[in-house]
């Protein structure tokens, strides 16, 4: 598993984001928020509800010297689907405790292991500190009854049209053993590599999640886009220095 640089120049800034997701003809608004205590501690929440079905999940982790150290992850389904998952990491312990379908499992606490939510924040942290890194990336995740290695392949750069206007993104694809499954996602460099869009297809049923609004460190995403578009390119900056 690739690790973030030992000496980080950027940590994660707090953010709020809203997403529209569609699946099986239903639409749901998701709210995602990253908070920090200013001393390296972070809390990431995500959730939404439609009619009598919803969910809420929380990931708690810390960042030190460019490395994410997960502490806990809790998922709670609400309404008709009352399902709960938990993952707990103890410093120095050889195992990770994972609650899945009402049973606790002891998983090996291998170096760099993350939870389902902190894995994307890890990728954002890596790109913030090493923007040129666009090679294949493997992320290790404690999920359910086992440790899973997710391999992400860089597809290319793309401009997406969103509710916030056009935005330059990096397109990644997750490898699956099952050829019937496909997962793609796009992140925006101008927005600290915030997730802009995901598309997951399984059993010919697509699930799409698209960013519709948000802010980073209290600054609206639209304002950040404007600042990024007005900034000189590397070539222009070099010409100005001459």
C-alpha positions in Angstrom: 0.0 0.0 0.0 1.3 3.4 -0.9 1.8 5.9 1.9 1.5 9.7 2.0 4.8 11.6 2.2 6.5 11.5 5.6 6.7 15.3 5.7 3.3 16.7 4.7 3.0 20.3 3.6 -0.8 20.1 3.5 -3.3 18.5 5.8 -7.0 18.1 5.1 -9.2 21.3 5.4 -12.7 20.9 6.9 -15.4 20.8 4.3 -19.2 20.5 3.8 -20.6 18.9 0.7 -24.0 17.9 -0.7 -24.5 15.1 -3.2 -27.5 13.9 -5.2 -27.6 10.1 -5.7 -29.9 8.1 -7.9 -30.6 4.4 -7.9 -33.5 2.3 -9.0 -35.5 5.4 -9.9 -35.1 7.0 -6.5 -33.2 10.2 -5.6 -31.5 10.9 -2.3 -29.6 13.9 -1.0 -26.4 13.1 0.9 -24.7 15.4 3.3 -21.0 14.9 4.0 -18.9 16.9 6.4 -15.3 16.8 7.6 -14.5 18.5 10.9 -11.2 19.0 12.6 -10.2 19.9 16.2 -7.2 21.8 14.9 -4.8 19.4 16.6 -4.7 16.6 14.0 -8.0 15.0 15.0 -10.8 14.6 12.4 -14.4 13.5 12.3 -16.1 12.6 9.0 -19.8 12.2 8.8 -22.0 11.1 5.9 -25.7 10.3 5.5 -29.1 10.8 4.1 -32.8 9.7 4.2 -35.6 9.1 1.8 -39.1 8.3 3.1 -38.5 5.6 5.8 -35.1 4.5 4.7 -31.8 6.2 5.5 -28.3 5.8 7.0 -25.7 7.7 8.9 -22.0 6.9 9.2 -19.1 8.4 11.1 -15.3 7.9 10.8 -12.9 9.3 13.4 -9.2 9.5 12.6 -6.1 11.6 13.1 -3.4 12.9 10.8 0.3 13.2 11.8 3.3 13.7 9.5 1.1 13.1 6.5 -0.3 9.7 7.7 -3.9 8.9 8.5 -4.4 6.8 11.7 -8.0 5.6 11.9 -9.7 5.3 15.3 -13.3 4.1 14.6 -16.0 3.8 12.0 -19.7 3.3 12.7 -22.5 2.8 10.1 -26.2 2.8 11.2 -29.1 2.1 8.8 -32.4 3.6 9.8 -36.0 2.9 9.1 -36.7 -0.3 7.3 -33.1 -1.3 7.1 -31.8 -1.3 10.7 -28.3 -2.5 9.9 -25.2 -1.5 11.9 -21.5 -1.9 11.2 -18.6 -0.9 13.4 -14.8 -1.0 13.1 -12.5 -0.1 15.9 -8.7 0.4 15.8 -6.6 0.3 19.0 -3.1 1.8 18.9 -0.5 -0.9 19.1 -3.0 -3.8 18.9 -2.5 -6.7 16.5 -6.1 -6.9 15.5 -9.0 -4.6 14.4 -12.5 -5.3 15.9 -15.2 -5.3 13.3 -19.0 -5.7 13.8 -20.8 -7.3 10.8 -24.3 -8.8 10.8 -24.4 -8.8 14.6 -21.2 -10.6 15.1 -17.7 -9.3 16.1 -14.7 -10.3 14.1 -11.0 -9.9 14.9 -9.1 -8.8 11.7 -5.3 -8.5 11.4 -4.2 -4.9 12.0 -1.9 -4.6 9.0 0.1 -1.4 8.5 -1.9 1.3 6.6 -5.3 -0.3 7.2 -8.2 2.2 6.9 -12.0 2.1 7.2 -14.6 2.5 4.5 -14.8 6.3 4.8 -11.2 7.3 5.7 -9.9 5.6 2.5 -11.0 8.5 0.3 -9.5 11.0 2.7 -6.3 9.1 2.5 -6.2 9.4 -1.2 -7.0 13.2 -1.0 -4.2 13.7 1.4 -1.8 11.8 -0.8 -2.7 13.9 -3.9 -2.6 17.2 -1.9 1.0 16.5 -1.0 2.0 14.8 -4.2 -0.1 16.1 -7.0 2.0 14.4 -9.7 1.1 11.0 -8.2 -1.3 9.4 -10.6 -0.1 5.9 -10.8 -2.1 2.9 -9.6 -2.9 3.1 -5.9 -3.8 0.3 -3.5 -5.7 1.1 -0.4 -6.2 -1.5 2.4 -9.6 -1.4 4.1 -11.0 -3.2 7.1 -14.6 -4.1 6.0 -16.9 -6.6 7.5 -15.3 -10.0 8.0 -12.0 -9.3 6.2 -9.3 -6.9 5.1 -9.7 -5.9 1.5 -7.2 -4.3 -0.9 -8.7 -1.9 -3.3 -6.7 -1.0 -6.4 -7.4 2.3 -8.1 -6.3 3.0 -11.7 -5.8 6.5 -13.0 -7.9 6.8 -16.2 -7.2 10.4 -17.2 -8.1 14.1 -16.8 -11.7 15.2 -17.6 -13.8 18.3 -17.4 -17.2 17.6 -15.9 -20.3 19.8 -16.1 -21.8 20.1 -12.6 -24.4 22.2 -10.8 -21.5 24.4 -9.8 -20.3 24.8 -13.4 -17.4 23.2 -15.3 -14.7 21.6 -13.2 -11.4 19.9 -14.1 -11.2 16.4 -12.6 -9.0 13.4 -12.3 -10.8 10.1 -13.2 -10.0 6.9 -11.4 -11.4 3.4 -11.8 -11.5 0.7 -9.1 -10.5 -2.8 -10.1 -13.0 -5.6 -9.5 -12.6 -9.4 -9.7 -16.1 -9.6 -11.0 -16.3 -8.3 -14.6 -20.0 -7.4 -14.1 -19.1 -4.8 -11.5 -17.6 -1.4 -12.4 -16.7 1.6 -10.2 -15.5 5.0 -11.4 -15.0 8.2 -9.5 -13.8 11.8 -10.2 -12.0 14.2 -7.9 -11.3 17.9 -8.4 -7.8 19.4 -7.8 -9.2 22.9 -7.4 -11.4 21.6 -4.5 -8.6 19.8 -2.6 -9.4 16.6 -4.6 -12.9 16.5 -3.2 -15.1 13.8 -4.7 -17.2 15.2 -7.6 -18.9 12.1 -9.0 -19.0 8.4 -8.6 -20.7 5.8 -10.8 -21.0 2.2 -9.6 -22.6 -0.5 -11.7 -23.5 -4.0 -10.4 -26.0 -6.4 -12.0 -26.5 -3.8 -14.7 -27.9 -1.4 -12.1 -26.1 1.9 -12.0 -25.8 4.0 -8.9 -24.6 7.6 -9.5 -23.6 10.2 -6.9 -22.9 13.8 -8.1 -21.7 16.8 -6.1 -24.3 19.7 -6.0 -22.8 22.2 -3.5 -20.5 22.7 -0.6 -17.6 24.7 0.9 -14.0 24.1 2.0 -12.8 25.9 5.2 -15.8 28.2 4.9 -15.1 29.1 1.3 -17.7 28.1 -1.3 -16.7 25.7 -4.0 -17.7 28.2 -6.7 -15.3 30.8 -5.3 -12.5 28.2 -5.2 -13.2 27.4 -8.8 -13.0 31.0 -9.8 -9.7 31.4 -8.0 -8.3 28.4 -9.7 -9.4 29.5 -13.2 -7.8 32.9 -12.6 -4.5 31.5 -11.4 -1.7 31.5 -14.0 -0.6 28.2 -15.5 2.9 26.8 -14.8 4.0 28.1 -18.2 2.5 31.6 -17.6 4.1 31.7 -14.2 7.5 30.8 -15.6 7.2 33.6 -18.3 6.2 36.1 -15.6 9.4 35.2 -13.6 11.5 35.9 -16.7 
